[in-house]
């Protein structure tokens, strides 16, 4: 399976990572059929400190589902940044992931966005598999809020 980001969504996720550096950013991704049409920031409310962690609270999840439904879209997943770390899931990411979603991670090194990857939780929840990320640069119908 692959996930497709519109060019504006790709740019906005990267900008969010740069803007919140040295803290982690996080957000929800909405779309249809594996194409992310909208991404929006979620509050980083972890009690472990936003420099090294992010946490999507249950109420944030419910609101993301409602926002998707109201827009006629699906909640496709979540994104977050890894400040000064690779764009690979951590054990913390694995411990807090929900099945069926894509997890986009952007590495932000020294305040500059670098590699952007996407991951899906294996059915047995033991690990992530990397999924291809495609950037659709052929449309200007992107939405980022």
TORKOL-4160 file (C-alpha; in steps of 0.2 Angstrom, whole numbers, padded with zeros to 4 digits, m for minus):
145
<pt num="1" X="0000" Y="0000" Z="0000"/>
<pt num="2" X="0006" Y="0018" Z="m0003"/>
<pt num="3" X="0000" Y="0035" Z="0003"/>
<pt num="4" X="0000" Y="0050" Z="m0008"/>
<pt num="5" X="0002" Y="0068" Z="m0002"/>
<pt num="6" X="m0003" Y="0083" Z="m0012"/>
<pt num="7" X="0011" Y="0095" Z="m0014"/>
<pt num="8" X="0003" Y="0108" Z="m0003"/>
<pt num="9" X="0001" Y="0094" Z="0011"/>
<pt num="10" X="0019" Y="0089" Z="0009"/>
<pt num="11" X="0025" Y="0107" Z="0011"/>
<pt num="12" X="0014" Y="0111" Z="0025"/>
<pt num="13" X="0019" Y="0095" Z="0035"/>
<pt num="14" X="0037" Y="0100" Z="0032"/>
<pt num="15" X="0034" Y="0118" Z="0037"/>
<pt num="16" X="0025" Y="0112" Z="0053"/>
<pt num="17" X="0040" Y="0102" Z="0058"/>
<pt num="18" X="0052" Y="0117" Z="0055"/>
<pt num="19" X="0041" Y="0129" Z="0064"/>
<pt num="20" X="0040" Y="0119" Z="0080"/>
<pt num="21" X="0058" Y="0113" Z="0080"/>
<pt num="22" X="0066" Y="0109" Z="0092"/>
<pt num="23" X="0049" Y="0101" Z="0098"/>
<pt num="24" X="0040" Y="0088" Z="0089"/>
<pt num="25" X="0024" Y="0093" Z="0079"/>
<pt num="26" X="0010" Y="0081" Z="0076"/>
<pt num="27" X="m0006" Y="0082" Z="0066"/>
<pt num="28" X="m0020" Y="0072" Z="0057"/>
<pt num="29" X="m0022" Y="0068" Z="0039"/>
<pt num="30" X="m0038" Y="0067" Z="0030"/>
<pt num="31" X="m0042" Y="0061" Z="0012"/>
<pt num="32" X="m0049" Y="0047" Z="0001"/>
<pt num="33" X="m0042" Y="0031" Z="m0006"/>
<pt num="34" X="m0025" Y="0034" Z="0001"/>
<pt num="35" X="m0023" Y="0052" Z="m0005"/>
<pt num="36" X="m0021" Y="0065" Z="0009"/>
<pt num="37" X="m0031" Y="0080" Z="0004"/>
<pt num="38" X="m0030" Y="0089" Z="0021"/>
<pt num="39" X="m0018" Y="0089" Z="0035"/>
<pt num="40" X="m0020" Y="0099" Z="0051"/>
<pt num="41" X="m0010" Y="0102" Z="0067"/>
<pt num="42" X="m0015" Y="0094" Z="0083"/>
<pt num="43" X="m0009" Y="0100" Z="0100"/>
<pt num="44" X="0006" Y="0091" Z="0107"/>
<pt num="45" X="m0001" Y="0087" Z="0124"/>
<pt num="46" X="0011" Y="0074" Z="0130"/>
<pt num="47" X="0016" Y="0075" Z="0148"/>
<pt num="48" X="0034" Y="0069" Z="0143"/>
<pt num="49" X="0038" Y="0085" Z="0135"/>
<pt num="50" X="0036" Y="0090" Z="0117"/>
<pt num="51" X="0054" Y="0090" Z="0113"/>
<pt num="52" X="0055" Y="0071" Z="0112"/>
<pt num="53" X="0037" Y="0065" Z="0111"/>
<pt num="54" X="0020" Y="0068" Z="0104"/>
<pt num="55" X="0003" Y="0060" Z="0109"/>
<pt num="56" X="m0013" Y="0060" Z="0101"/>
<pt num="57" X="m0026" Y="0061" Z="0114"/>
<pt num="58" X="m0043" Y="0051" Z="0112"/>
<pt num="59" X="m0053" Y="0067" Z="0111"/>
<pt num="60" X="m0041" Y="0073" Z="0097"/>
<pt num="61" X="m0044" Y="0057" Z="0088"/>
<pt num="62" X="m0063" Y="0058" Z="0090"/>
<pt num="63" X="m0063" Y="0076" Z="0083"/>
<pt num="64" X="m0052" Y="0071" Z="0068"/>
<pt num="65" X="m0064" Y="0057" Z="0064"/>
<pt num="66" X="m0078" Y="0070" Z="0065"/>
<pt num="67" X="m0069" Y="0083" Z="0055"/>
<pt num="68" X="m0066" Y="0069" Z="0041"/>
<pt num="69" X="m0084" Y="0064" Z="0041"/>
<pt num="70" X="m0091" Y="0081" Z="0040"/>
<pt num="71" X="m0079" Y="0084" Z="0025"/>
<pt num="72" X="m0084" Y="0068" Z="0017"/>
<pt num="73" X="m0067" Y="0061" Z="0019"/>
<pt num="74" X="m0058" Y="0048" Z="0029"/>
<pt num="75" X="m0045" Y="0049" Z="0043"/>
<pt num="76" X="m0030" Y="0042" Z="0034"/>
<pt num="77" X="m0018" Y="0044" Z="0048"/>
<pt num="78" X="m0006" Y="0055" Z="0058"/>
<pt num="79" X="0010" Y="0064" Z="0055"/>
<pt num="80" X="0024" Y="0070" Z="0067"/>
<pt num="81" X="0042" Y="0076" Z="0066"/>
<pt num="82" X="0057" Y="0069" Z="0074"/>
<pt num="83" X="0069" Y="0083" Z="0079"/>
<pt num="84" X="0087" Y="0079" Z="0076"/>
<pt num="85" X="0083" Y="0061" Z="0073"/>
<pt num="86" X="0079" Y="0050" Z="0058"/>
<pt num="87" X="0062" Y="0048" Z="0050"/>
<pt num="88" X="0060" Y="0031" Z="0057"/>
<pt num="89" X="0047" Y="0025" Z="0070"/>
<pt num="90" X="0053" Y="0024" Z="0088"/>
<pt num="91" X="0048" Y="0011" Z="0101"/>
<pt num="92" X="0037" Y="0025" Z="0108"/>
<pt num="93" X="0028" Y="0027" Z="0091"/>
<pt num="94" X="0025" Y="0008" Z="0090"/>
<pt num="95" X="0018" Y="0007" Z="0108"/>
<pt num="96" X="0006" Y="0021" Z="0104"/>
<pt num="97" X="0001" Y="0017" Z="0086"/>
<pt num="98" X="m0017" Y="0012" Z="0081"/>
<pt num="99" X="m0019" Y="m0001" Z="0067"/>
<pt num="100" X="m0025" Y="0004" Z="0049"/>
<pt num="101" X="m0017" Y="0021" Z="0049"/>
<pt num="102" X="m0003" Y="0028" Z="0040"/>
<pt num="103" X="0010" Y="0037" Z="0051"/>
<pt num="104" X="0021" Y="0050" Z="0041"/>
<pt num="105" X="0037" Y="0055" Z="0050"/>
<pt num="106" X="0047" Y="0070" Z="0044"/>
<pt num="107" X="0065" Y="0071" Z="0051"/>
<pt num="108" X="0070" Y="0089" Z="0055"/>
<pt num="109" X="0089" Y="0091" Z="0058"/>
<pt num="110" X="0095" Y="0108" Z="0065"/>
<pt num="111" X="0078" Y="0116" Z="0060"/>
<pt num="112" X="0078" Y="0110" Z="0042"/>
<pt num="113" X="0066" Y="0097" Z="0036"/>
<pt num="114" X="0075" Y="0082" Z="0028"/>
<pt num="115" X="0068" Y="0065" Z="0024"/>
<pt num="116" X="0049" Y="0061" Z="0025"/>
<pt num="117" X="0043" Y="0043" Z="0027"/>
<pt num="118" X="0027" Y="0034" Z="0030"/>
<pt num="119" X="0024" Y="0018" Z="0040"/>
<pt num="120" X="0010" Y="0006" Z="0044"/>
<pt num="121" X="0008" Y="m0005" Z="0059"/>
<pt num="122" X="0009" Y="m0023" Z="0055"/>
<pt num="123" X="m0007" Y="m0033" Z="0059"/>
<pt num="124" X="0001" Y="m0041" Z="0074"/>
<pt num="125" X="0006" Y="m0024" Z="0081"/>
<pt num="126" X="0024" Y="m0030" Z="0083"/>
<pt num="127" X="0033" Y="m0018" Z="0071"/>
<pt num="128" X="0030" Y="m0005" Z="0057"/>
<pt num="129" X="0032" Y="m0008" Z="0038"/>
<pt num="130" X="0038" Y="0007" Z="0028"/>
<pt num="131" X="0025" Y="0012" Z="0014"/>
<pt num="132" X="0029" Y="0021" Z="m0001"/>
<pt num="133" X="0026" Y="0040" Z="m0001"/>
<pt num="134" X="0020" Y="0048" Z="m0017"/>
<pt num="135" X="0019" Y="0067" Z="m0019"/>
<pt num="136" X="0006" Y="0073" Z="m0031"/>
<pt num="137" X="0012" Y="0089" Z="m0039"/>
<pt num="138" X="m0001" Y="0089" Z="m0053"/>
<pt num="139" X="m0015" Y="0098" Z="m0044"/>
<pt num="140" X="m0018" Y="0114" Z="m0034"/>
<pt num="141" X="m0033" Y="0107" Z="m0025"/>
<pt num="142" X="m0024" Y="0104" Z="m0009"/>
<pt num="143" X="m0030" Y="0110" Z="0007"/>
<pt num="144" X="m0020" Y="0113" Z="0023"/>
<pt num="145" X="m0027" Y="0121" Z="0038"/>
